[in-house]
Amino acid sequence: MKFFWTILAILFIKPIIGIVKFFWMIISFAVQLLFYKILDWFFKLI
């Protein structure tokens, strides 16, 4: 029974980790883009 629960847990956890990594990639990319935009805008002000 414990073996069954382990497989079930792995099946549930693996996709969640995949989704989190995917979202983290998108968020970090968006933050970098935003950061460059702000820097660009900042240097234009100077």
C-alpha positions as CSV (number, residue, x, y, z in Angstrom):
1,M,0.0,0.0,0.0
2,K,2.8,2.4,0.8
3,F,4.4,1.7,-2.5
4,F,1.1,2.7,-4.2
5,W,1.0,6.0,-2.3
6,T,4.6,6.7,-3.2
7,I,3.8,6.3,-6.9
8,L,0.7,8.4,-6.5
9,A,2.7,11.1,-4.8
10,I,5.4,11.1,-7.5
11,L,2.8,11.3,-10.2
12,F,1.2,14.3,-8.5
13,I,4.5,16.1,-7.5
14,K,6.3,15.8,-10.8
15,P,3.8,17.8,-12.9
16,I,3.6,20.4,-10.2
17,I,7.4,20.9,-10.2
18,G,7.3,21.1,-14.0
19,I,4.6,23.8,-13.9
20,V,6.4,25.8,-11.2
21,K,9.7,25.7,-13.2
22,F,7.8,26.8,-16.3
23,F,6.1,29.7,-14.5
24,W,9.5,30.6,-12.9
25,M,11.1,30.8,-16.3
26,I,8.3,33.1,-17.6
27,I,8.4,35.3,-14.6
28,S,12.2,35.7,-14.5
29,F,12.1,36.5,-18.2
30,A,9.4,39.1,-17.7
31,V,11.3,40.6,-14.8
32,Q,14.5,40.9,-16.8
33,L,12.6,42.5,-19.7
34,L,11.0,45.0,-17.3
35,F,14.4,45.7,-15.6
36,Y,16.0,46.5,-19.0
37,K,13.1,48.7,-19.9
38,I,13.4,50.7,-16.6
39,L,17.2,51.0,-17.1
40,D,16.7,52.2,-20.6
41,W,14.1,54.7,-19.5
42,F,16.3,55.8,-16.6
43,F,19.3,56.5,-18.9
44,K,17.2,58.5,-21.2
45,L,16.2,60.8,-18.3
46,I,19.9,61.5,-17.4
